Amino acid sequence: MFGVLFSPRIAARAKRIQAAHDARDTFSESVLSILSMCANLESLKTPLDAGDDVRSKIEGERRRWQEQISEATAWLVDHWQRTALGYPGRLGIRDLVVRYSAVARGVWLSGRPPDERVRILRELTEPVQTIYFARRWRVIMKIQSEIKRLRQMLDSFERGDDSAA
């Protein structure tokens, strides 16, 4: 008798919990992708003595990595609610997801030079990686300083301060 009454509710709850975990996984993948692509773009420069063929291939790779960053930041801004609502409101953790998603996309779409956008986006994303995805013992040691660092950067961008990062 209890199974008839509670099974549908338990199944619905399990579905919501799985959706929240899936959203966190995709958030994690997006953040890691942004960090990886920023590192790739910062490390791979076109050599001055490179021939046209090599130069073309390197620029093709750089464009591909930039497209991946664009896709990741678009996912963040389009799906922030799935991710943010899965985190506690305590310490402003939920709010940081929303703000980071908006600012990261804004930085990527800005008219800044590509190298500057990459640097700023990497600097914004590093504390996000620590706050949300680092091993718990590391987070306990650094979370307050990383939250403060991220908030300061986000505040600067939201005020329109271009020298923020």
Secondary structure, DSSP 8 states (H G I E B T S, - for coil): -HHHHHHHHHHHHHHHHHHHHHHHHHHHHHHHHHHHHHHHHHH----TT--HHHHHHHHHHHHHHHHHHHHHHHHHHHSHHHHHTTS-SGGGHHHHHHHHHHHHHHHHHSSS-HHHHHHHHHHHHHHHHHHHHS-HHHHHHHHHHHHHHHHHHHHHHHHT-TT--
